[in-house]
Amino acid sequence: MSTSTIEALASAWARIAEEAEFPADYEGTATPQAHRASEAIQEQIRERIVATNDMRLFSLLHLLSQASLRMEQALWPEDYERMTREVEEA
């Protein structure tokens, strides 16, 4: 992967993150704002995949979904544990 490809990705991500109001100072700590922004970005990616049947974004969607799930576990552990129990009981 060339440096220009990474630079293009970084530039595109900066625009996407800004539009979704992803915290500019995000350093990996789960926050409600980061979670909301991540969910908004995922929704845009899902819509793009459905509209175009272009699966190239699917791996990115998967990564963001995993990050969002981890944020949910950190931010709302009681809700996550309750949902896990309900799924196991079903």
Secondary structure, DSSP 4 states (H G I P E B T S, - for coil): --HHHHHHHHHHHHHHHHHTT--TT--S---HHHHHHHHHHHHHHHHHHHHH--GGGHHHHHHHHHHHHHHHHHH-HHHHHHHHHHHHH-
